[in-house]
Amino acid sequence: MTATVAAWRTYGPAVIPLPHPSWRSTVWLRRNPWFENELAPHLRTRVAAILGDAAAPHQSTS
């Protein structure tokens, strides 16, 4: 898993491999600080760009 996630840049913009969302991943995250430092910010930016205005809170017109 680590090698796959570490090579996230090679998968292209449409695919970002991530660790399994398990309680056991906390140990993995501690051992791989590059995930929080490099991949997580990129992932946040990509998600925000994809969601665009859909992520903005909607205001009521009433």
PDBQT receptor file of N, H, CA, C and O in Angstrom, charges set to zero:
ATOM      1  N   MET A   1       0.817  -1.186   0.000  1.00  0.00    +0.000 N 
ATOM      2  CA  MET A   1       0.000   0.000   0.000  1.00  0.00    +0.000 C 
ATOM      3  C   MET A   1       0.865   1.256   0.000  1.00  0.00    +0.000 C 
ATOM      4  O   MET A   1       0.572   2.201  -0.731  1.00  0.00    +0.000 OA
ATOM      5  N   THR A   2       1.904   1.283   0.789  1.00  0.00    +0.000 N 
ATOM      6  H   THR A   2       2.142   0.514   1.383  1.00  0.00    +0.000 HD
ATOM      7  CA  THR A   2       2.722   2.486   0.898  1.00  0.00    +0.000 C 
ATOM      8  C   THR A   2       3.314   2.881  -0.446  1.00  0.00    +0.000 C 
ATOM      9  O   THR A   2       3.305   4.058  -0.808  1.00  0.00    +0.000 OA
ATOM     10  N   ALA A   3       3.822   1.917  -1.179  1.00  0.00    +0.000 N 
ATOM     11  H   ALA A   3       3.830   0.961  -0.885  1.00  0.00    +0.000 HD
ATOM     12  CA  ALA A   3       4.428   2.230  -2.478  1.00  0.00    +0.000 C 
ATOM     13  C   ALA A   3       3.394   2.804  -3.443  1.00  0.00    +0.000 C 
ATOM     14  O   ALA A   3       3.690   3.735  -4.192  1.00  0.00    +0.000 OA
ATOM     15  N   THR A   4       2.203   2.259  -3.424  1.00  0.00    +0.000 N 
ATOM     16  H   THR A   4       1.963   1.502  -2.815  1.00  0.00    +0.000 HD
ATOM     17  CA  THR A   4       1.145   2.746  -4.313  1.00  0.00    +0.000 C 
ATOM     18  C   THR A   4       0.755   4.171  -3.961  1.00  0.00    +0.000 C 
ATOM     19  O   THR A   4       0.661   5.028  -4.840  1.00  0.00    +0.000 OA
ATOM     20  N   VAL A   5       0.530   4.426  -2.692  1.00  0.00    +0.000 N 
ATOM     21  H   VAL A   5       0.606   3.730  -1.978  1.00  0.00    +0.000 HD
ATOM     22  CA  VAL A   5       0.129   5.768  -2.269  1.00  0.00    +0.000 C 
ATOM     23  C   VAL A   5       1.274   6.753  -2.479  1.00  0.00    +0.000 C 
ATOM     24  O   VAL A   5       1.042   7.895  -2.874  1.00  0.00    +0.000 OA
ATOM     25  N   ALA A   6       2.498   6.325  -2.221  1.00  0.00    +0.000 N 
ATOM     26  H   ALA A   6       2.686   5.397  -1.900  1.00  0.00    +0.000 HD
ATOM     27  CA  ALA A   6       3.655   7.205  -2.398  1.00  0.00    +0.000 C 
ATOM     28  C   ALA A   6       3.851   7.598  -3.861  1.00  0.00    +0.000 C 
ATOM     29  O   ALA A   6       4.422   8.649  -4.151  1.00  0.00    +0.000 OA
ATOM     30  N   ALA A   7       3.385   6.769  -4.767  1.00  0.00    +0.000 N 
ATOM     31  H   ALA A   7       2.922   5.916  -4.531  1.00  0.00    +0.000 HD
ATOM     32  CA  ALA A   7       3.516   7.055  -6.200  1.00  0.00    +0.000 C 
ATOM     33  C   ALA A   7       2.279   7.763  -6.745  1.00  0.00    +0.000 C 
ATOM     34  O   ALA A   7       1.990   7.666  -7.938  1.00  0.00    +0.000 OA
ATOM     35  N   TRP A   8       1.558   8.461  -5.904  1.00  0.00    +0.000 N 
ATOM     36  H   TRP A   8       1.793   8.540  -4.935  1.00  0.00    +0.000 HD
ATOM     37  CA  TRP A   8       0.284   9.071  -6.294  1.00  0.00    +0.000 C 
ATOM     38  C   TRP A   8       0.404   9.996  -7.492  1.00  0.00    +0.000 C 
ATOM     39  O   TRP A   8      -0.540  10.111  -8.273  1.00  0.00    +0.000 OA
ATOM     40  N   ARG A   9       1.530  10.650  -7.655  1.00  0.00    +0.000 N 
ATOM     41  H   ARG A   9       2.297  10.557  -7.020  1.00  0.00    +0.000 HD
ATOM     42  CA  ARG A   9       1.698  11.578  -8.789  1.00  0.00    +0.000 C 
ATOM     43  C   ARG A   9       1.704  10.862 -10.139  1.00  0.00    +0.000 C 
ATOM     44  O   ARG A   9       1.383  11.471 -11.160  1.00  0.00    +0.000 OA
ATOM     45  N   THR A  10       2.062   9.592 -10.156  1.00  0.00    +0.000 N 
ATOM     46  H   THR A  10       2.323   9.098  -9.326  1.00  0.00    +0.000 HD
ATOM     47  CA  THR A  10       2.155   8.855 -11.418  1.00  0.00    +0.000 C 
ATOM     48  C   THR A  10       0.801   8.358 -11.919  1.00  0.00    +0.000 C 
ATOM     49  O   THR A  10       0.701   7.881 -13.049  1.00  0.00    +0.000 OA
ATOM     50  N   TYR A  11      -0.226   8.462 -11.105  1.00  0.00    +0.000 N 
ATOM     51  H   TYR A  11      -0.144   8.850 -10.187  1.00  0.00    +0.000 HD
ATOM     52  CA  TYR A  11      -1.533   7.945 -11.491  1.00  0.00    +0.000 C 
ATOM     53  C   TYR A  11      -2.367   8.939 -12.286  1.00  0.00    +0.000 C 
ATOM     54  O   TYR A  11      -3.416   8.576 -12.817  1.00  0.00    +0.000 OA
ATOM     55  N   GLY A  12      -1.931  10.155 -12.375  1.00  0.00    +0.000 N 
ATOM     56  H   GLY A  12      -1.079  10.450 -11.943  1.00  0.00    +0.000 HD
ATOM     57  CA  GLY A  12      -2.661  11.145 -13.156  1.00  0.00    +0.000 C 
ATOM     58  C   GLY A  12      -3.687  11.889 -12.327  1.00  0.00    +0.000 C 
ATOM     59  O   GLY A  12      -3.946  11.536 -11.176  1.00  0.00    +0.000 OA
ATOM     60  N   PRO A  13      -4.257  12.898 -12.903  1.00  0.00    +0.000 N 
ATOM     61  CA  PRO A  13      -5.150  13.749 -12.117  1.00  0.00    +0.000 C 
ATOM     62  C   PRO A  13      -6.481  13.094 -11.736  1.00  0.00    +0.000 C 
ATOM     63  O   PRO A  13      -7.121  13.521 -10.775  1.00  0.00    +0.000 OA
ATOM     64  N   ALA A  14      -6.897  12.086 -12.461  1.00  0.00    +0.000 N 
ATOM     65  H   ALA A  14      -6.377  11.739 -13.241  1.00  0.00    +0.000 HD
ATOM     66  CA  ALA A  14      -8.212  11.492 -12.190  1.00  0.00    +0.000 C 
ATOM     67  C   ALA A  14      -8.193  10.463 -11.063  1.00  0.00    +0.000 C 
ATOM     68  O   ALA A  14      -9.242  10.128 -10.513  1.00  0.00    +0.000 OA
ATOM     69  N   VAL A  15      -7.016   9.963 -10.718  1.00  0.00    +0.000 N 
ATOM     70  H   VAL A  15      -6.163  10.235 -11.164  1.00  0.00    +0.000 HD
ATOM     71  CA  VAL A  15      -6.914   8.915  -9.699  1.00  0.00    +0.000 C 
ATOM     72  C   VAL A  15      -5.890   9.330  -8.653  1.00  0.00    +0.000 C 
ATOM     73  O   VAL A  15      -4.762   9.695  -8.983  1.00  0.00    +0.000 OA
ATOM     74  N   ILE A  16      -6.290   9.271  -7.397  1.00  0.00    +0.000 N 
ATOM     75  H   ILE A  16      -7.207   8.974  -7.128  1.00  0.00    +0.000 HD
ATOM     76  CA  ILE A  16      -5.371   9.543  -6.292  1.00  0.00    +0.000 C 
ATOM     77  C   ILE A  16      -5.498   8.375  -5.316  1.00  0.00    +0.000 C 
ATOM     78  O   ILE A  16      -6.494   8.279  -4.599  1.00  0.00    +0.000 OA
ATOM     79  N   PRO A  17      -4.501   7.484  -5.277  1.00  0.00    +0.000 N 
ATOM     80  CA  PRO A  17      -4.585   6.357  -4.347  1.00  0.00    +0.000 C 
ATOM     81  C   PRO A  17      -4.472   6.841  -2.903  1.00  0.00    +0.000 C 
ATOM     82  O   PRO A  17      -3.655   7.705  -2.587  1.00  0.00    +0.000 OA
ATOM     83  N   LEU A  18      -5.293   6.278  -2.047  1.00  0.00    +0.000 N 
ATOM     84  H   LEU A  18      -5.957   5.575  -2.303  1.00  0.00    +0.000 HD
ATOM     85  CA  LEU A  18      -5.327   6.672  -0.639  1.00  0.00    +0.000 C 
ATOM     86  C   LEU A  18      -5.241   5.438   0.249  1.00  0.00    +0.000 C 
ATOM     87  O   LEU A  18      -5.599   4.340  -0.177  1.00  0.00    +0.000 OA
ATOM     88  N   PRO A  19      -4.767   5.610   1.480  1.00  0.00    +0.000 N 
ATOM     89  CA  PRO A  19      -4.775   4.478   2.407  1.00  0.00    +0.000 C 
ATOM     90  C   PRO A  19      -6.208   4.150   2.817  1.00  0.00    +0.000 C 
ATOM     91  O   PRO A  19      -7.096   4.999   2.742  1.00  0.00    +0.000 OA
ATOM     92  N   HIS A  20      -6.413   2.943   3.237  1.00  0.00    +0.000 N 
ATOM     93  H   HIS A  20      -5.691   2.254   3.298  1.00  0.00    +0.000 HD
ATOM     94  CA  HIS A  20      -7.739   2.522   3.681  1.00  0.00    +0.000 C 
ATOM     95  C   HIS A  20      -8.152   3.354   4.895  1.00  0.00    +0.000 C 
ATOM     96  O   HIS A  20      -7.348   3.557   5.805  1.00  0.00    +0.000 OA
ATOM     97  N   PRO A  21      -9.387   3.832   4.919  1.00  0.00    +0.000 N 
ATOM     98  CA  PRO A  21      -9.837   4.651   6.057  1.00  0.00    +0.000 C 
ATOM     99  C   PRO A  21     -10.173   3.786   7.275  1.00  0.00    +0.000 C 
ATOM    100  O   PRO A  21     -11.341   3.597   7.616  1.00  0.00    +0.000 OA
ATOM    101  N   SER A  22      -9.160   3.283   7.899  1.00  0.00    +0.000 N 
ATOM    102  H   SER A  22      -8.211   3.437   7.622  1.00  0.00    +0.000 HD
ATOM    103  CA  SER A  22      -9.319   2.392   9.038  1.00  0.00    +0.000 C 
ATOM    104  C   SER A  22      -8.627   2.991  10.256  1.00  0.00    +0.000 C 
ATOM    105  O   SER A  22      -7.739   3.833  10.123  1.00  0.00    +0.000 OA
ATOM    106  N   TRP A  23      -9.030   2.561  11.423  1.00  0.00    +0.000 N 
ATOM    107  H   TRP A  23      -9.752   1.877  11.531  1.00  0.00    +0.000 HD
ATOM    108  CA  TRP A  23      -8.354   3.022  12.635  1.00  0.00    +0.000 C 
ATOM    109  C   TRP A  23      -6.891   2.609  12.608  1.00  0.00    +0.000 C 
ATOM    110  O   TRP A  23      -6.058   3.257  13.243  1.00  0.00    +0.000 OA
ATOM    111  N   ARG A  24      -6.565   1.552  11.892  1.00  0.00    +0.000 N 
ATOM    112  H   ARG A  24      -7.242   1.026  11.376  1.00  0.00    +0.000 HD
ATOM    113  CA  ARG A  24      -5.171   1.109  11.796  1.00  0.00    +0.000 C 
ATOM    114  C   ARG A  24      -4.322   2.060  10.967  1.00  0.00    +0.000 C 
ATOM    115  O   ARG A  24      -3.094   2.036  11.052  1.00  0.00    +0.000 OA
ATOM    116  N   SER A  25      -4.965   2.887  10.176  1.00  0.00    +0.000 N 
ATOM    117  H   SER A  25      -5.963   2.907  10.107  1.00  0.00    +0.000 HD
ATOM    118  CA  SER A  25      -4.228   3.825   9.330  1.00  0.00    +0.000 C 
ATOM    119  C   SER A  25      -3.515   4.898  10.138  1.00  0.00    +0.000 C 
ATOM    120  O   SER A  25      -2.593   5.534   9.627  1.00  0.00    +0.000 OA
ATOM    121  N   THR A  26      -3.913   5.114  11.369  1.00  0.00    +0.000 N 
ATOM    122  H   THR A  26      -4.662   4.598  11.784  1.00  0.00    +0.000 HD
ATOM    123  CA  THR A  26      -3.242   6.142  12.171  1.00  0.00    +0.000 C 
ATOM    124  C   THR A  26      -1.765   5.820  12.350  1.00  0.00    +0.000 C 
ATOM    125  O   THR A  26      -0.930   6.724  12.332  1.00  0.00    +0.000 OA
ATOM    126  N   VAL A  27      -1.436   4.560  12.520  1.00  0.00    +0.000 N 
ATOM    127  H   VAL A  27      -2.114   3.825  12.534  1.00  0.00    +0.000 HD
ATOM    128  CA  VAL A  27      -0.025   4.162  12.621  1.00  0.00    +0.000 C 
ATOM    129  C   VAL A  27       0.666   4.420  11.290  1.00  0.00    +0.000 C 
ATOM    130  O   VAL A  27       1.779   4.945  11.250  1.00  0.00    +0.000 OA
ATOM    131  N   TRP A  28       0.005   4.051  10.211  1.00  0.00    +0.000 N 
ATOM    132  H   TRP A  28      -0.899   3.625  10.244  1.00  0.00    +0.000 HD
ATOM    133  CA  TRP A  28       0.569   4.270   8.882  1.00  0.00    +0.000 C 
ATOM    134  C   TRP A  28       0.803   5.762   8.648  1.00  0.00    +0.000 C 
ATOM    135  O   TRP A  28       1.847   6.154   8.126  1.00  0.00    +0.000 OA
ATOM    136  N   LEU A  29      -0.154   6.580   9.028  1.00  0.00    +0.000 N 
ATOM    137  H   LEU A  29      -1.002   6.262   9.451  1.00  0.00    +0.000 HD
ATOM    138  CA  LEU A  29      -0.016   8.028   8.843  1.00  0.00    +0.000 C 
ATOM    139  C   LEU A  29       1.155   8.582   9.651  1.00  0.00    +0.000 C 
ATOM    140  O   LEU A  29       1.874   9.460   9.175  1.00  0.00    +0.000 OA
ATOM    141  N   ARG A  30       1.348   8.083  10.853  1.00  0.00    +0.000 N 
ATOM    142  H   ARG A  30       0.763   7.370  11.240  1.00  0.00    +0.000 HD
ATOM    143  CA  ARG A  30       2.491   8.531  11.665  1.00  0.00    +0.000 C 
ATOM    144  C   ARG A  30       3.815   8.137  11.027  1.00  0.00    +0.000 C 
ATOM    145  O   ARG A  30       4.798   8.872  11.123  1.00  0.00    +0.000 OA
ATOM    146  N   ARG A  31       3.842   6.998  10.389  1.00  0.00    +0.000 N 
ATOM    147  H   ARG A  31       3.044   6.400  10.311  1.00  0.00    +0.000 HD
ATOM    148  CA  ARG A  31       5.078   6.520   9.757  1.00  0.00    +0.000 C 
ATOM    149  C   ARG A  31       5.325   7.156   8.393  1.00  0.00    +0.000 C 
ATOM    150  O   ARG A  31       6.423   7.057   7.846  1.00  0.00    +0.000 OA
ATOM    151  N   ASN A  32       4.319   7.799   7.854  1.00  0.00    +0.000 N 
ATOM    152  H   ASN A  32       3.427   7.880   8.298  1.00  0.00    +0.000 HD
ATOM    153  CA  ASN A  32       4.421   8.391   6.519  1.00  0.00    +0.000 C 
ATOM    154  C   ASN A  32       3.945   9.843   6.544  1.00  0.00    +0.000 C 
ATOM    155  O   ASN A  32       2.893  10.158   5.987  1.00  0.00    +0.000 OA
ATOM    156  N   PRO A  33       4.706  10.725   7.180  1.00  0.00    +0.000 N 
ATOM    157  CA  PRO A  33       4.271  12.123   7.305  1.00  0.00    +0.000 C 
ATOM    158  C   PRO A  33       4.152  12.847   5.967  1.00  0.00    +0.000 C 
ATOM    159  O   PRO A  33       3.479  13.875   5.883  1.00  0.00    +0.000 OA
ATOM    160  N   TRP A  34       4.786  12.336   4.935  1.00  0.00    +0.000 N 
ATOM    161  H   TRP A  34       5.332  11.501   5.003  1.00  0.00    +0.000 HD
ATOM    162  CA  TRP A  34       4.674  12.941   3.610  1.00  0.00    +0.000 C 
ATOM    163  C   TRP A  34       3.224  12.955   3.133  1.00  0.00    +0.000 C 
ATOM    164  O   TRP A  34       2.839  13.807   2.332  1.00  0.00    +0.000 OA
ATOM    165  N   PHE A  35       2.421  12.014   3.622  1.00  0.00    +0.000 N 
ATOM    166  H   PHE A  35       2.734  11.321   4.272  1.00  0.00    +0.000 HD
ATOM    167  CA  PHE A  35       1.019  11.971   3.197  1.00  0.00    +0.000 C 
ATOM    168  C   PHE A  35       0.304  13.264   3.591  1.00  0.00    +0.000 C 
ATOM    169  O   PHE A  35      -0.350  13.892   2.759  1.00  0.00    +0.000 OA
ATOM    170  N   GLU A  36       0.426  13.655   4.841  1.00  0.00    +0.000 N 
ATOM    171  H   GLU A  36       0.957  13.145   5.518  1.00  0.00    +0.000 HD
ATOM    172  CA  GLU A  36      -0.209  14.893   5.307  1.00  0.00    +0.000 C 
ATOM    173  C   GLU A  36       0.456  16.132   4.728  1.00  0.00    +0.000 C 
ATOM    174  O   GLU A  36      -0.207  17.144   4.498  1.00  0.00    +0.000 OA
ATOM    175  N   ASN A  37       1.752  16.061   4.492  1.00  0.00    +0.000 N 
ATOM    176  H   ASN A  37       2.290  15.239   4.678  1.00  0.00    +0.000 HD
ATOM    177  CA  ASN A  37       2.495  17.227   4.007  1.00  0.00    +0.000 C 
ATOM    178  C   ASN A  37       2.362  17.454   2.505  1.00  0.00    +0.000 C 
ATOM    179  O   ASN A  37       2.380  18.598   2.051  1.00  0.00    +0.000 OA
ATOM    180  N   GLU A  38       2.230  16.383   1.729  1.00  0.00    +0.000 N 
ATOM    181  H   GLU A  38       2.216  15.453   2.097  1.00  0.00    +0.000 HD
ATOM    182  CA  GLU A  38       2.230  16.504   0.271  1.00  0.00    +0.000 C 
ATOM    183  C   GLU A  38       0.900  16.125  -0.374  1.00  0.00    +0.000 C 
ATOM    184  O   GLU A  38       0.318  16.908  -1.126  1.00  0.00    +0.000 OA
ATOM    185  N   LEU A  39       0.429  14.927  -0.076  1.00  0.00    +0.000 N 
ATOM    186  H   LEU A  39       0.902  14.291   0.534  1.00  0.00    +0.000 HD
ATOM    187  CA  LEU A  39      -0.756  14.435  -0.775  1.00  0.00    +0.000 C 
ATOM    188  C   LEU A  39      -2.045  15.075  -0.254  1.00  0.00    +0.000 C 
ATOM    189  O   LEU A  39      -2.901  15.455  -1.053  1.00  0.00    +0.000 OA
ATOM    190  N   ALA A  40      -2.198  15.197   1.042  1.00  0.00    +0.000 N 
ATOM    191  H   ALA A  40      -1.503  14.888   1.691  1.00  0.00    +0.000 HD
ATOM    192  CA  ALA A  40      -3.442  15.746   1.597  1.00  0.00    +0.000 C 
ATOM    193  C   ALA A  40      -3.736  17.163   1.090  1.00  0.00    +0.000 C 
ATOM    194  O   ALA A  40      -4.876  17.433   0.710  1.00  0.00    +0.000 OA
ATOM    195  N   PRO A  41      -2.761  18.077   1.067  1.00  0.00    +0.000 N 
ATOM    196  CA  PRO A  41      -3.062  19.406   0.518  1.00  0.00    +0.000 C 
ATOM    197  C   PRO A  41      -3.469  19.353  -0.960  1.00  0.00    +0.000 C 
ATOM    198  O   PRO A  41      -4.363  20.080  -1.393  1.00  0.00    +0.000 OA
ATOM    199  N   HIS A  42      -2.806  18.490  -1.718  1.00  0.00    +0.000 N 
ATOM    200  H   HIS A  42      -2.080  17.900  -1.366  1.00  0.00    +0.000 HD
ATOM    201  CA  HIS A  42      -3.160  18.335  -3.132  1.00  0.00    +0.000 C 
ATOM    202  C   HIS A  42      -4.591  17.803  -3.258  1.00  0.00    +0.000 C 
ATOM    203  O   HIS A  42      -5.364  18.279  -4.089  1.00  0.00    +0.000 OA
ATOM    204  N   LEU A  43      -4.928  16.832  -2.445  1.00  0.00    +0.000 N 
ATOM    205  H   LEU A  43      -4.300  16.445  -1.771  1.00  0.00    +0.000 HD
ATOM    206  CA  LEU A  43      -6.267  16.253  -2.476  1.00  0.00    +0.000 C 
ATOM    207  C   LEU A  43      -7.322  17.303  -2.122  1.00  0.00    +0.000 C 
ATOM    208  O   LEU A  43      -8.363  17.384  -2.774  1.00  0.00    +0.000 OA
ATOM    209  N   ARG A  44      -7.057  18.095  -1.103  1.00  0.00    +0.000 N 
ATOM    210  H   ARG A  44      -6.212  18.029  -0.573  1.00  0.00    +0.000 HD
ATOM    211  CA  ARG A  44      -8.002  19.156  -0.722  1.00  0.00    +0.000 C 
ATOM    212  C   ARG A  44      -8.215  20.141  -1.875  1.00  0.00    +0.000 C 
ATOM    213  O   ARG A  44      -9.343  20.548  -2.153  1.00  0.00    +0.000 OA
ATOM    214  N   THR A  45      -7.133  20.514  -2.533  1.00  0.00    +0.000 N 
ATOM    215  H   THR A  45      -6.217  20.184  -2.307  1.00  0.00    +0.000 HD
ATOM    216  CA  THR A  45      -7.223  21.448  -3.656  1.00  0.00    +0.000 C 
ATOM    217  C   THR A  45      -8.021  20.850  -4.806  1.00  0.00    +0.000 C 
ATOM    218  O   THR A  45      -8.861  21.525  -5.400  1.00  0.00    +0.000 OA
ATOM    219  N   ARG A  46      -7.757  19.583  -5.119  1.00  0.00    +0.000 N 
ATOM    220  H   ARG A  46      -7.074  19.035  -4.636  1.00  0.00    +0.000 HD
ATOM    221  CA  ARG A  46      -8.482  18.911  -6.213  1.00  0.00    +0.000 C 
ATOM    222  C   ARG A  46      -9.972  18.805  -5.909  1.00  0.00    +0.000 C 
ATOM    223  O   ARG A  46     -10.805  19.074  -6.774  1.00  0.00    +0.000 OA
ATOM    224  N   VAL A  47     -10.305  18.417  -4.691  1.00  0.00    +0.000 N 
ATOM    225  H   VAL A  47      -9.628  18.199  -3.989  1.00  0.00    +0.000 HD
ATOM    226  CA  VAL A  47     -11.716  18.285  -4.318  1.00  0.00    +0.000 C 
ATOM    227  C   VAL A  47     -12.404  19.644  -4.396  1.00  0.00    +0.000 C 
ATOM    228  O   VAL A  47     -13.516  19.748  -4.914  1.00  0.00    +0.000 OA
ATOM    229  N   ALA A  48     -11.758  20.676  -3.888  1.00  0.00    +0.000 N 
ATOM    230  H   ALA A  48     -10.855  20.592  -3.467  1.00  0.00    +0.000 HD
ATOM    231  CA  ALA A  48     -12.343  22.018  -3.943  1.00  0.00    +0.000 C 
ATOM    232  C   ALA A  48     -12.546  22.469  -5.384  1.00  0.00    +0.000 C 
ATOM    233  O   ALA A  48     -13.568  23.076  -5.705  1.00  0.00    +0.000 OA
ATOM    234  N   ALA A  49     -11.587  22.179  -6.249  1.00  0.00    +0.000 N 
ATOM    235  H   ALA A  49     -10.757  21.686  -5.988  1.00  0.00    +0.000 HD
ATOM    236  CA  ALA A  49     -11.708  22.572  -7.655  1.00  0.00    +0.000 C 
ATOM    237  C   ALA A  49     -12.841  21.814  -8.343  1.00  0.00    +0.000 C 
ATOM    238  O   ALA A  49     -13.576  22.384  -9.149  1.00  0.00    +0.000 OA
ATOM    239  N   ILE A  50     -12.975  20.550  -8.026  1.00  0.00    +0.000 N 
ATOM    240  H   ILE A  50     -12.377  20.087  -7.371  1.00  0.00    +0.000 HD
ATOM    241  CA  ILE A  50     -14.029  19.741  -8.643  1.00  0.00    +0.000 C 
ATOM    242  C   ILE A  50     -15.403  20.185  -8.155  1.00  0.00    +0.000 C 
ATOM    243  O   ILE A  50     -16.349  20.292  -8.936  1.00  0.00    +0.000 OA
ATOM    244  N   LEU A  51     -15.498  20.438  -6.867  1.00  0.00    +0.000 N 
ATOM    245  H   LEU A  51     -14.730  20.351  -6.233  1.00  0.00    +0.000 HD
ATOM    246  CA  LEU A  51     -16.790  20.850  -6.319  1.00  0.00    +0.000 C 
ATOM    247  C   LEU A  51     -17.148  22.279  -6.709  1.00  0.00    +0.000 C 
ATOM    248  O   LEU A  51     -18.320  22.607  -6.893  1.00  0.00    +0.000 OA
ATOM    249  N   GLY A  52     -16.137  23.119  -6.831  1.00  0.00    +0.000 N 
ATOM    250  H   GLY A  52     -15.185  22.853  -6.682  1.00  0.00    +0.000 HD
ATOM    251  CA  GLY A  52     -16.367  24.503  -7.226  1.00  0.00    +0.000 C 
ATOM    252  C   GLY A  52     -17.418  25.169  -6.372  1.00  0.00    +0.000 C 
ATOM    253  O   GLY A  52     -17.347  25.133  -5.143  1.00  0.00    +0.000 OA
ATOM    254  N   ASP A  53     -18.381  25.768  -7.009  1.00  0.00    +0.000 N 
ATOM    255  H   ASP A  53     -18.439  25.797  -8.007  1.00  0.00    +0.000 HD
ATOM    256  CA  ASP A  53     -19.434  26.472  -6.290  1.00  0.00    +0.000 C 
ATOM    257  C   ASP A  53     -20.366  25.533  -5.543  1.00  0.00    +0.000 C 
ATOM    258  O   ASP A  53     -21.097  25.970  -4.654  1.00  0.00    +0.000 OA
ATOM    259  N   ALA A  54     -20.355  24.272  -5.882  1.00  0.00    +0.000 N 
ATOM    260  H   ALA A  54     -19.761  23.917  -6.605  1.00  0.00    +0.000 HD
ATOM    261  CA  ALA A  54     -21.233  23.321  -5.196  1.00  0.00    +0.000 C 
ATOM    262  C   ALA A  54     -20.885  23.216  -3.719  1.00  0.00    +0.000 C 
ATOM    263  O   ALA A  54     -21.736  22.856  -2.905  1.00  0.00    +0.000 OA
ATOM    264  N   ALA A  55     -19.638  23.529  -3.363  1.00  0.00    +0.000 N 
ATOM    265  H   ALA A  55     -18.946  23.822  -4.023  1.00  0.00    +0.000 HD
ATOM    266  CA  ALA A  55     -19.218  23.451  -1.967  1.00  0.00    +0.000 C 
ATOM    267  C   ALA A  55     -19.569  24.713  -1.193  1.00  0.00    +0.000 C 
ATOM    268  O   ALA A  55     -19.536  24.716   0.037  1.00  0.00    +0.000 OA
ATOM    269  N   ALA A  56     -19.903  25.780  -1.900  1.00  0.00    +0.000 N 
ATOM    270  H   ALA A  56     -19.930  25.778  -2.900  1.00  0.00    +0.000 HD
ATOM    271  CA  ALA A  56     -20.243  27.039  -1.230  1.00  0.00    +0.000 C 
ATOM    272  C   ALA A  56     -21.628  26.925  -0.604  1.00  0.00    +0.000 C 
ATOM    273  O   ALA A  56     -22.530  26.329  -1.194  1.00  0.00    +0.000 OA
ATOM    274  N   PRO A  57     -21.800  27.491   0.580  1.00  0.00    +0.000 N 
ATOM    275  CA  PRO A  57     -23.127  27.435   1.206  1.00  0.00    +0.000 C 
ATOM    276  C   PRO A  57     -24.142  28.233   0.387  1.00  0.00    +0.000 C 
ATOM    277  O   PRO A  57     -23.836  29.311  -0.122  1.00  0.00    +0.000 OA
ATOM    278  N   HIS A  58     -25.325  27.699   0.271  1.00  0.00    +0.000 N 
ATOM    279  H   HIS A  58     -25.574  26.823   0.684  1.00  0.00    +0.000 HD
ATOM    280  CA  HIS A  58     -26.382  28.363  -0.493  1.00  0.00    +0.000 C 
ATOM    281  C   HIS A  58     -27.150  29.316   0.408  1.00  0.00    +0.000 C 
ATOM    282  O   HIS A  58     -27.437  29.007   1.565  1.00  0.00    +0.000 OA
ATOM    283  N   GLN A  59     -27.474  30.468  -0.134  1.00  0.00    +0.000 N 
ATOM    284  H   GLN A  59     -27.241  30.720  -1.074  1.00  0.00    +0.000 HD
ATOM    285  CA  GLN A  59     -28.240  31.446   0.628  1.00  0.00    +0.000 C 
ATOM    286  C   GLN A  59     -29.696  31.375   0.203  1.00  0.00    +0.000 C 
ATOM    287  O   GLN A  59     -30.014  31.225  -0.976  1.00  0.00    +0.000 OA
ATOM    288  N   SER A  60     -30.548  31.485   1.169  1.00  0.00    +0.000 N 
ATOM    289  H   SER A  60     -30.289  31.607   2.127  1.00  0.00    +0.000 HD
ATOM    290  CA  SER A  60     -31.981  31.468   0.898  1.00  0.00    +0.000 C 
ATOM    291  C   SER A  60     -32.403  32.814   0.323  1.00  0.00    +0.000 C 
ATOM    292  O   SER A  60     -31.914  33.858   0.752  1.00  0.00    +0.000 OA
ATOM    293  N   THR A  61     -33.311  32.789  -0.646  1.00  0.00    +0.000 N 
ATOM    294  H   THR A  61     -33.709  31.941  -0.995  1.00  0.00    +0.000 HD
ATOM    295  CA  THR A  61     -33.793  34.028  -1.253  1.00  0.00    +0.000 C 
ATOM    296  C   THR A  61     -35.136  34.447  -0.676  1.00  0.00    +0.000 C 
ATOM    297  O   THR A  61     -35.739  35.410  -1.149  1.00  0.00    +0.000 OA
ATOM    298  N   SER A  62     -35.608  33.744   0.330  1.00  0.00    +0.000 N 
ATOM    299  H   SER A  62     -35.119  32.961   0.715  1.00  0.00    +0.000 HD
ATOM    300  CA  SER A  62     -36.921  34.091   0.896  1.00  0.00    +0.000 C 
ATOM    301  C   SER A  62     -36.820  35.081   2.023  1.00  0.00    +0.000 C 
ATOM    302  O   SER A  62     -37.837  35.468   2.598  1.00  0.00    +0.000 OA
TER     303      SER A  62
